[in-house]
Amino acid sequence: MNPISRPGAGRTFFVADLHLTDERPAATGRFFRFLEDEAAGADALYILGDLFEAWIGDDHHEAVADETARRLAALAAAGTPVYFMHGNRDFLLAERYAAESGMCLIADPARIDLYGVPTLLMHGDTLCIDDTAYQNFRRRVRHPLTRALLRHLPRSLRIRMARQARAGSDAAKARKTAEIMDVNAHEVVRVLREHGACRLIHGHTHRPGRHVHAVDGRECVRWVVPDWYDRWGYVACDAAGCAIRVEPL
């Protein structure tokens, strides 16, 4: 990417799958440094889901949630718009926390004009259509009535359900092949064609990289944003194109 005069200037950043929690202070500290050192002064920051390890509702009161809201609000107040797309771990995050954080909630998928390039943004889980068990579960829990019910359950019950869901998810992943949990290439082509985009940026799979797909004779590029477990990083784009950064945590 071209040299720039100040951190973030003329660039847009994309992060996903940070899975922040009080139990993982290294990832939290690295994210806060990223906000100060790289994202400050950027054209925009897009968080493409799973900012938090779990989110039981906007009465979620982990210390990391409160401090993250403060840091993101400061970034937005300084002139860098912050956009948030729900992931599979934090789909209950709603307007109250978004307002506290200075974030604008966006739909999944979202098509944007990124320096003149039609770009599709997704969390990425809906691309993994070979994992039929997960897709069925997703449809049930993301139904508006289900989400409304979950938000009105006692907080203690939601905490217990979140812990059970995390344990169940880990157990289910252990029984699935890596191929099933990755995106389906035909689905990638379908959504790019449907939305008239020639670039796709997403997270969820924890497989950071750059992939090329042929769509109706065009070369389209798919960027997968890194997770923040044993590593950290982002996809950054400017008028010259996009690049990925992946570093050990």
C-alpha positions in Angstrom: 0.0 0.0 0.0 1.1 3.6 -0.6 2.9 5.5 2.1 0.6 7.7 4.2 1.3 10.8 6.2 -0.6 9.8 9.4 -2.0 6.6 10.9 -5.0 5.4 9.1 -5.3 8.3 6.7 -6.9 7.4 3.4 -7.6 3.8 4.5 -10.5 1.8 5.6 -10.0 -1.0 8.1 -11.9 -4.3 8.5 -11.7 -6.5 11.6 -13.7 -9.5 12.8 -13.7 -12.4 15.2 -11.9 -10.6 18.0 -14.0 -12.6 20.6 -13.1 -10.1 23.3 -13.7 -11.2 26.9 -12.3 -10.4 30.3 -10.7 -13.8 30.2 -8.4 -12.8 27.2 -6.6 -9.5 28.2 -3.9 -9.9 25.5 -6.4 -9.6 22.7 -8.2 -6.7 24.4 -4.9 -4.8 24.8 -3.9 -5.4 21.3 -7.3 -4.2 20.0 -7.1 -1.0 22.0 -3.5 -0.3 20.6 -4.9 -1.0 17.1 -7.5 1.7 17.6 -4.9 4.2 18.7 -2.1 3.3 16.4 -3.7 2.2 13.1 -7.4 3.1 13.1 -7.0 6.6 14.3 -7.7 9.0 11.5 -8.9 6.3 9.1 -11.8 6.8 6.6 -13.8 4.1 8.5 -13.6 1.1 10.7 -15.8 -1.9 9.9 -16.3 -4.6 12.6 -17.7 -7.6 10.8 -19.0 -9.6 13.7 -17.9 -11.5 16.8 -16.4 -8.5 18.4 -17.2 -10.3 21.7 -16.9 -13.9 22.7 -20.5 -13.8 23.8 -23.2 -11.2 24.1 -26.2 -11.8 26.2 -27.9 -8.5 25.6 -27.1 -4.8 26.0 -27.0 -5.3 29.8 -23.8 -7.2 29.2 -21.5 -5.8 31.8 -18.0 -7.4 31.3 -15.4 -4.7 32.0 -14.1 -5.2 28.4 -17.5 -4.3 27.0 -17.6 -1.0 28.9 -14.0 -0.1 28.0 -14.5 -1.1 24.4 -17.5 1.2 24.2 -15.5 4.1 25.5 -12.6 3.5 23.1 -14.8 3.1 20.0 -16.9 6.2 21.0 -13.7 8.2 21.2 -12.6 7.0 17.8 -15.9 7.9 16.3 -16.0 11.3 18.0 -12.5 12.0 16.5 -13.9 11.6 13.0 -13.6 7.9 12.1 -17.0 6.3 11.4 -17.4 2.9 13.1 -19.7 0.3 11.6 -20.8 -2.9 13.2 -22.2 -6.1 11.6 -23.6 -8.9 13.8 -21.7 -12.1 14.1 -22.8 -15.5 15.4 -21.6 -14.8 18.9 -22.9 -11.2 19.3 -26.1 -11.1 17.3 -28.0 -9.8 20.4 -26.0 -6.6 20.4 -28.5 -3.8 19.9 -29.1 -0.1 19.5 -28.3 0.8 23.1 -24.7 -0.5 23.1 -24.2 0.7 19.5 -25.1 4.2 20.6 -22.8 4.0 23.6 -20.0 2.9 21.3 -20.6 5.4 18.6 -21.2 2.6 16.2 -23.6 2.4 13.3 -25.3 -1.0 12.9 -25.3 -2.4 9.4 -27.0 -5.4 7.8 -25.4 -8.6 6.7 -24.7 -8.6 3.8 -23.9 -4.9 3.1 -22.8 -3.6 -0.2 -20.6 -0.5 -0.2 -18.7 1.6 -2.7 -15.1 1.2 -1.4 -12.9 3.7 -3.3 -14.9 3.1 -6.4 -15.0 -0.7 -6.1 -18.4 -2.4 -5.4 -17.6 -4.4 -2.3 -19.8 -6.8 -0.4 -19.3 -7.1 3.4 -20.5 -10.2 5.3 -19.8 -11.9 8.6 -19.3 -15.0 6.6 -21.3 -17.7 8.4 -24.1 -17.7 5.8 -21.5 -18.7 3.2 -20.8 -22.0 5.0 -23.9 -23.7 3.5 -22.4 -27.2 3.7 -22.7 -27.0 7.5 -26.5 -27.7 7.4 -26.8 -28.3 11.1 -25.4 -24.8 11.8 -27.5 -23.1 9.2 -30.7 -24.6 10.7 -29.6 -23.5 14.2 -28.8 -20.0 12.9 -32.2 -19.6 11.3 -33.9 -20.5 14.5 -31.9 -18.3 16.9 -31.8 -15.3 14.5 -35.6 -15.2 14.0 -36.9 -11.8 15.3 -39.3 -13.5 17.8 -36.5 -15.7 19.2 -34.2 -12.7 19.6 -37.0 -10.7 21.3 -37.6 -13.6 23.7 -33.9 -14.0 24.5 -33.6 -10.4 25.4 -36.4 -10.6 27.9 -35.1 -13.6 29.7 -33.5 -13.1 33.2 -29.9 -12.1 32.9 -28.7 -15.0 35.0 -30.5 -17.4 32.6 -29.0 -15.8 29.5 -25.5 -16.0 31.0 -26.0 -19.8 31.6 -27.4 -20.3 28.1 -24.5 -18.5 26.6 -22.0 -20.7 28.4 -23.9 -23.8 27.3 -24.0 -22.5 23.7 -20.2 -21.9 23.7 -19.6 -25.4 25.0 -22.0 -26.9 22.5 -20.4 -25.0 19.6 -16.9 -26.2 20.6 -18.1 -29.8 20.8 -19.9 -29.6 17.5 -16.8 -28.1 15.7 -14.7 -31.0 17.0 -17.0 -33.4 15.1 -17.0 -31.6 11.8 -14.5 -31.6 9.0 -12.6 -28.4 8.1 -14.2 -28.4 4.6 -17.7 -28.3 6.1 -16.9 -25.3 8.2 -15.4 -23.3 5.4 -17.3 -21.3 2.8 -18.9 -22.9 -0.2 -17.3 -21.6 -3.4 -20.5 -21.7 -5.4 -22.3 -19.7 -2.7 -19.5 -17.1 -2.8 -20.0 -16.7 -6.6 -23.8 -16.6 -6.1 -23.8 -13.8 -3.6 -21.2 -11.8 -5.6 -23.4 -12.1 -8.7 -26.6 -11.3 -6.8 -25.2 -8.1 -5.3 -23.2 -7.0 -8.3 -20.0 -6.8 -6.3 -16.5 -7.7 -7.5 -14.9 -7.8 -4.0 -16.0 -9.7 -0.9 -14.6 -9.1 2.7 -15.7 -11.4 5.5 -14.7 -13.2 8.7 -16.1 -16.1 10.6 -13.9 -18.9 9.2 -10.7 -17.9 11.0 -8.8 -18.6 7.8 -7.3 -15.3 6.8 -6.2 -14.9 3.2 -6.9 -13.7 -0.3 -8.9 -15.8 -2.7 -9.8 -15.3 -6.4 -13.2 -16.3 -7.8 -14.3 -16.2 -11.4 -17.8 -14.6 -11.7 -19.3 -14.4 -15.2 -15.9 -13.9 -16.7 -14.7 -11.4 -14.1 -12.0 -11.9 -11.6 -13.4 -11.2 -8.1 -11.3 -11.2 -4.9 -12.4 -12.5 -1.5 -10.6 -11.3 1.5 -10.9 -13.3 4.8 -10.2 -11.2 7.9 -8.0 -12.8 10.6 -9.3 -13.9 14.0 -7.8 -12.6 17.2 -7.0 -15.8 19.2 -3.3 -16.7 18.7 -2.9 -13.9 16.2 -4.4 -10.5 15.3 -4.8 -8.5 12.2 -7.0 -6.8 9.7 -7.8 -6.1 6.1 -7.0 -2.6 5.0 -8.1 -1.0 1.8 -7.3 2.3 0.0 -7.7 3.6 -3.5 -4.9 1.4 -4.7 -6.5 -1.9 -3.4 -6.5 -4.1 -0.3 -3.9 -5.9 1.8 -4.1 -8.2 4.8 -2.0 -8.0 8.0 -1.6 -11.0 10.3 0.6 -10.9 13.3 1.2 -13.2 16.3 -0.8 -12.0 19.3 
